Amino acid sequence: MALAFLVYYRASFLFQETRPAPIIPWLLVFASELLLSFIWLIGRAYHWNPVYRTAFPERLPDDDKLPAIDVFICTADPDKEPTFEVMNTVLSAMALDYPPEKLHVYLSDDGGSPKTLHGMREAYKFAKWWLPFCRSYGIKTSCPLIYFSAPEYQDSSNYVDSDRFMADKLKIKEKYDMFKECLKSSKEDGEYWGNKRDHPSIIEVIQDTSSETLQEDHTNLPLLVYVSREKRPSHSHHFKAGALNVLLRASGVISNSPYILGLDCDMYCVDPSSARQAMCFHLDRKISASLAYVQFPQKFHNIGEHDIYDGQLRSAYGMTWYGMDGLTGPVLSGTGYYLKRESLYGHFAQEGADLLELKNSFGSSNLFVKSIRQNIVDGGNLSSTLLQEAKVLASSLYESNTEWGEKVGFLYESVAEDFFTGFILHCKGWKSNYLTPSRPQFLGSSTTNLNDLLIQGIRWSSGLIQVGISRFCPLIYGSLRMSFLQSLCYGELALFPLFYCLPLWCFATVPQLCLLNGISLYPEVSSPFFMIFSFIFLSALLKHLQEVLSTGGSIETWRNEQRLWMIKSVTSHLYGSLDAIMKTIGLRQASFQPTNKVLDEEQAKIYRMGKLDFRTSPMFLVPLVFVIILNATCLVGGITRTVFVGNWDKMLVQILLPIYILIINHAIVEGIITRKDKGRVSPSVTRISTVFVNLLFLGSLLSTVFK
């Protein structure tokens, strides 16, 4: 109702014969208010019917009746994604509490690095010690990196006081230290197979032929497979979605498990029970027929006390996904999901399609086409023929003239392949579940510096907007194929970067310039409409605060999220939206930059202190500093003007707005003025931003003079 009154107030201005303010700034502010109102309105769908689920693994059938699982792990750059950490993800996946003969772990190495392959071989050797140790003593933290580095995750075992347990633990720790040193000291063995962007497909089933005495026979280890797909400069490789589709095909002729666990290379399985918990839903006869995937939340082990970069992703995993679960299900979130393979094959997995139709869609491989309707769960007898066929399936030409990435497999329309693939699955009638056990099942590495946060934000924003402005726009395409409320949820996710960056740029500049020039854009304090605007602003802030507190956050969390909302909107959301628009109209090719996972001790120190690290590109810093200088200057000039003119009643809102912006973003003000450490805002950035502010003031002055 308040928003309706706001629209009435703004619209009535257009019909006045004598307007108290220039129409251009008025229309810009009105358009911004409409965009924010719209994105807020469709976001109410999340709150309609939140659902909270619990699994009961003790009700599962015996192990011999459980379905097999293929684990897909993707890595792309050994420099940004350290091999040692990637191998910890591999080891944690191998240690899942699941029959080892029904567990198959695949690593896609898009960097084509011999160092990664060497890491796989060493991880297999260490797994022969680590897995029996976990099984013998019921270790719940199945990732060795987390188990040995975080005391809170060294679960109290029934054998904690046992001399044998302590002796075995010490022995495993020694093996782990040797494994760690071996990986961290290893060098690249010559060049890549050609180079990172030009090499043949490499597929190797990892085995150990050493004569070292084993604690347990190697047949009790899950199958471990290294996959590096063929790369050729003349072909588009579709980034992570392309790598996942290669894994889907290669695994189809090797193990062909009916379910897939998707993991990022830094997302460790810290609780081995996730597979059994997910199977509680996939094997539930009431829902299994339409269930595409079970999504677990992303949790992170390196979140600081202050969490200045919102590393917990509180809003998505603490609220939004619960709300979508009460409709059709949460978004496919890139990692930590158990997916039904059949859902990626479309209607072709059902009986009826002839061989020619299948080959037109899936390619020419007879073995793979056969696997679509026949679950082959025998990773123990791999012939050279199967491996050779897997290499063909991983070739760069295999997808030519097929429907991979368009109608089958992970989809290529967007660099946010997880979001788009999940959306299309829901459009096809599939559903998903969201499961959040009290003990985290997966722990990853969050971004802990501003540069990586904003680069990641550009990629996410670009991928979402690509979907939002395409023919697959959820508000149109989705509303005809899924529940109306679910389409609103997807619409909000697909459009919010664009619908935030435009209004926030407006509110960060237009009212301030008008304040400096004595132009009022808001109702007088004595006007009844002043209460409407005050109510909307305060209720939005208080509602956000209530959501933060109800999900375990604090006032500091609320402040950090408000600040990041503003920072991302004027930087990564803006650049991501521009990137998506340019790709859509053909002015730019699709690109993908993996997030840096390498720990910088100096940056980590600044992060632990709760300070923003401003060592990032001027592309990000100049807009932020520009906004701060503009607001500070306009506030001082506007107050000075108001004191002399005496129109406080008309200008109060425009005085309070920059005050609020400066208070919330005091960390940026501090970085410009008072900080002297290496993470401060560079003086050169401040000078450049000041020049842009002066140019804007000059343009505003000239437009007033020549009006």
LINVENPE-V745237 format. One record per backbone hydrogen bond with DSSP energy under -0.5 kcal/mol. NH is the residue of the N-H (numbers start at 1). CO is the residue of the C=O. Records with the same first field share a line. If there is no record, write none. Layout:
NH=CO ; CO
//
This chain:
5=1
6=2
7=3
8=4
9=5
10=6
11=7
12=8
13=9 ; 10
14=10 ; 11
15=12
16=13
19=17
26=22
27=23
28=24
29=25
30=26
31=27
32=28
33=29
34=30
35=31
36=32
37=33
38=34
39=35
40=36
41=37
42=38
43=39
44=41
45=42
46=43
47=44
48=45
51=322
59=56
60=57
65=62
66=63
69=102
70=259
71=104
72=70 ; 261
73=71 ; 106
74=263
75=108
81=77
82=80
86=82
87=83
88=84
89=85
90=86
91=87
92=88
93=89
94=90
95=91
96=93
97=272
98=96
102=99
103=100
104=69
105=223
106=71 ; 104
107=225
108=73 ; 106
109=107 ; 227
110=75 ; 108
112=109
116=113
117=113
118=114
119=115
120=116
121=117
122=118
123=119
124=120
125=121
126=122
127=123
128=124 ; 125
129=126
130=126
131=127
133=129
134=130
135=131
136=132
137=133
138=134
139=134
142=140
144=142
147=143
148=144
149=145
150=146
151=149
153=150
154=151
155=153
157=155
160=157
162=159
166=162
167=163
168=164
169=165
170=166
171=167
172=168
173=169
174=170
175=171
176=172
177=173
178=174
179=175
180=176
181=177
182=178
183=179
184=180
185=181
186=182 ; 183
190=188
193=112
194=192
195=193 ; 198
198=195
199=231
202=228
204=226
206=204 ; 224
209=207
220=217
221=218
223=103
225=105
226=204
227=107
228=202
230=394
231=199
235=232
241=238
242=238
243=239
244=240
245=241
246=242
247=243
248=244
249=245
250=246
251=247
252=248
253=249 ; 250
254=250
255=251
256=251
259=68
260=339
261=70
262=260 ; 337
263=72
265=74
267=264
268=266 ; 443
270=268 ; 441
271=441
272=140
274=271
277=273
278=274
279=275
280=276 ; 277
281=277 ; 278
282=278
283=279
284=281
285=283
287=284
288=284
290=287
291=287 ; 288
292=290 ; 431
293=431
294=338
295=293 ; 433
296=336
297=435
299=297 ; 442
301=444
310=307
313=310
317=313
318=314
319=315
320=315
321=316
323=319
324=320
325=321
326=322
327=324
328=324
329=324
333=331
336=262
337=262
338=294
339=260 ; 337
340=292
341=258 ; 339
343=340
344=340 ; 341
345=342
346=343
348=345
349=346
350=347
353=350
358=354
359=355
360=356
361=357
362=358
363=359
366=364
369=365
370=366
371=367
372=368 ; 369
373=370
374=371
376=374
377=375
381=378
383=381
387=383
388=384
389=385
390=386
391=387
392=388
393=389
394=390
395=392
398=395
400=397
402=399
403=361
405=408
406=403
407=403
408=403
409=344
412=405
417=415
420=416
421=417
422=418
423=419
424=420
425=421
426=422
427=423
428=424
429=426
430=425
431=290
432=328
433=293
435=295
440=438
443=268
444=299
446=444
450=613
453=449
454=450
455=451
456=452
457=453
458=454
459=455
460=456
461=457
462=458
463=459
464=460
465=461
466=462
467=463
468=464
469=465
470=467
473=470
476=473
477=473
478=473
479=474
480=476 ; 477
481=478
482=478
487=483
488=484
489=485
490=486
491=487
492=488
493=489
494=490
495=491
496=492
499=495
500=496
501=497
502=498
504=500
505=501
506=502
507=503
508=504
509=505 ; 506
510=506
511=506
513=509
514=510
515=511
516=512
517=513
518=515
519=514
520=518
525=649
527=524
530=527
531=527 ; 528
532=528
533=529
534=530
535=531
536=532
537=533
538=534
539=535
540=536
541=537
542=538
543=539
544=540
545=541
546=542
547=543
548=544
549=545
550=546
551=547 ; 548
552=549
553=548
558=554
559=555
560=556
561=557
562=558
563=559
564=560
565=561
566=562
567=563
568=564
569=565
570=566
571=567 ; 568
573=568
574=568
575=571
576=572
577=573
578=574
579=575
580=576
581=577
582=578
583=579
584=580
585=581
586=583
587=582
588=582
594=592
597=80
601=599
604=600
605=601
606=602
607=603
608=604
609=605
610=607
611=606
614=612 ; 679
616=614
620=617
621=617
622=618
624=620
625=621
626=622
627=623
628=624
629=625
630=626
631=627
632=628
633=629
634=630
635=631
636=632
637=633
638=634
639=635
640=636
641=637
642=638
643=639
644=640
645=641
646=642
650=647
651=647
652=648
655=651 ; 652
656=652
657=653
658=654
659=655
660=656
661=657
662=658
663=659
664=660
665=661
666=663
668=665
669=665
670=666
671=667
672=668
673=669
674=670
675=670
680=677
681=671
685=682
686=682
687=683
688=684
689=685
690=686
691=687
692=688
693=689
694=690
695=691
696=692
697=693
698=694
699=695
700=696
701=697
702=698
703=699
704=700
705=701
706=702
//
